[in-house]
């Protein structure tokens, strides 16, 4: 039975059942089953894997955790085609009870579009809450399989991995004097929209009927129902997992392109770094990448219904550099430096200028509240690379924009009055954009976040074979958590 949308008259017992759930026990039970799934995969016991997946996806704890995750994420208030959300404890409990495999039917997705950096629009599929929870449930059962079989240098949409790991791997591969000098930049055309359904159904180790229903659910765009002939919807809970599983094996295909000899492979200097559908391949020469690697990659993609984008796939020299995940990777006179990409800098400044322009008549406090998360998030993303000069330049640019914003509000006032009205002293700094009270010795008020307060700190890359579902790596992940916690997040904004 489907859970109704926010129901004011829900029975109190259902709400109590949800509120009194023992989440630590539930998470421990689900983790135990996931660990058993990963162990069965390592041993090659696929019958055991299927049995454990069935047990997990029909367990009370698995259903509870799946509903909890889809009702606490960023899209929890975004309804699907049925217009329902599970916002109350009673609705979540009833939603958990509705997660049954017998008689389950996937509903079409609600199609929305979000703008891309190149001016085009990216289609997203918004699922109804029940399908979202069912996919989250199967994600719990499929993720241990995906992590155990994943490529060592795949970093996108995987637990405990991030873009910082991918960038650090680029540094490790390219920074040495004898490192490869040629790079194949790969980009898959419409990756999520073109995956072969038949490949998914033949190779993804899960309930085929449930997977088929998701793949062929279709979508509704402007009131019209469209069929899904290929691809997996961007925005689907399980889409990143099955997309990663489809692209796993790319490293093996690249290394096999130059033969089976270990000596030949070592001389070819082939390395693959992949984040979701973006990847780079290094090589000893342009000829090796062009004549050997590129055809092998195209063949690998074609088997999955994909093809490379001709305009975005290119072979470049490390002295020219390339952009990857918002960073520019390039050697300057033999020294590798990774800096924020010009496109990323422009995107930030355009966004900041737009916020300042849209808040021409807003209060200073309201403007700071909108700017701080944008500046802080961008600076934190780039804090692991050579960003100090860039941070200083960005702070200067933003200061100039804010000075113009302040002067425009008071055309009849002098510069000294404007400075005293909108800028405060912070130690040896006399021009911090801050509300009244953010002065030396008085920490009340709100201050604009400065990118230069973020400490540049080298990221420690995760080990390639580390698996969060393998007990052998438990101590390793505990040490990483401790190190990350002790590092802290510098540059906190002062609040009253």
C-alpha positions, 0 to 999 in steps of 0.5 A: 500500500502506498503512503499518502502525502503528508497526512495530518490524521495519521494514526499515532501508533505509526508515528511512534513506531518510526520515532522509536526505531533503534537506528544504531542497531539497524545500521549495524545489522545492515552493515553486517549483511553488506559485509557478508555480501562483499565476502561472498563476491570475493570468494566468487560464490554468486549463489550466496550473493543472490541469497544475501541480497534477497535477505537484505532487500526484504529485511525490516532494517534494510527497508527502514534505512532506505526510507530514512535516507531518501527522506533526509537527503536534499530531494526529500521535499521534491515529489514525483509524478504522484505529487507525494512526499513522506514528510511525517513519521507516520508517512515514513512508517507506512512508506516502509511497509509499502516496500514489497517486491510482489506486485511492485510497479515502477512509476514514470519519472517526472522530467526536469531540466537544469542548466549546464556550463556550456549553455545546454540543459541536462535532463533529470528524472524525479522519481516518486518516493516509493520508487526512490526508497526501493532503489535505495534499498537495492543500492544497499544490496548492490553497493558491496558488489560494486565496491568489491569489483570496482576499478582501483582508480575509479573515484566518482560516486563511491563511498569514502572517495572524492574528487580530491582523490582523483586529482591527487592520483593525477599528481602521483602519476604525472609529477615525476621527471620520468612520468608520462607526458601525453594524456588522453582526455575522455568524455562520453557523449550523453553517458547516462542517456545511452547505456544499453539496457540489455547490457545492464540486464545481462551484467548487473547482479540483482533482481532482473525483473525489478531492474527491468521495471526501473529501466523501462519506466519511462518519463513524463515531460510536459504531460506526455509519457515517453518510453525509455529505450536506453540509458539510466535516469540522472537523478535516480538513486541507484543510477550512479552505482549501476553506471559505475559498474558498467564502466568498471573494466576500463582500466583492464581494457586500456592495459590490454590494448598494448598486449599482455607483456608486463615489460611492454605495459610498463614501457607504455606508461598507461594509467587511468584516472576516472571520476564517473563518466570523465576520465584521463589516460596517460601514455608514453607517446601520442602514437600509443594513445592514438593507435592503441588505446583510443580504439580499445576505449571506443570498443569498450564503450560500444559494448555498453551502447556508448560513444566518445564525444569527438569534440571533447575527447583529445590527446594533449601534452602535459606541457600544454595541460588539461582541465579535469574536475575543475582543476588545471593540470600542467607542467611548467618547466618540468614541474607539475602544478595543479591549479583551479581551472579558469572555467571554475574561477569564471563560474565562481565570479559570475555567480558572485557578481549575479548575487551582488547584482540581485541584492542591490537593495538588500541588507548587508547581512542578507548579502553576506548570508548568500555570499558566504556559502558560495565562497566557502564551498568553492575555496574548500573544494580547491584547498588541496591544490596550488590555490593561494594566489588564486584565493587572494585574487578572488578576494580582491575581485569580490572586495572591489565588487562590494565596494562598488555595491556599497558606494552605489547605495549612498551616492551622496556620502563620502568614501570614509563614511561608506567605509565606516558603515560597511567595513570593519577592522579585524586585527591588522585588516581594516577593510573586512566587509562585515556588519556592525559588531564585527570589530576587534574585541567584539565577535558579534555580527556577521563577516564576509568569508575570505577565501584566503583564510582557507589553509592549503593542505595536501590531500592524502589519497585513499588506497586504490584497493580500500573497500569499506565493506571489507573488515580488513580495511576497518582500521585503515578507514578509522585512521582516515576519519581521525586524521580528517577530524583533527584537520578541522575546517579553518576559516569559520565565520563569526556569528553573534 
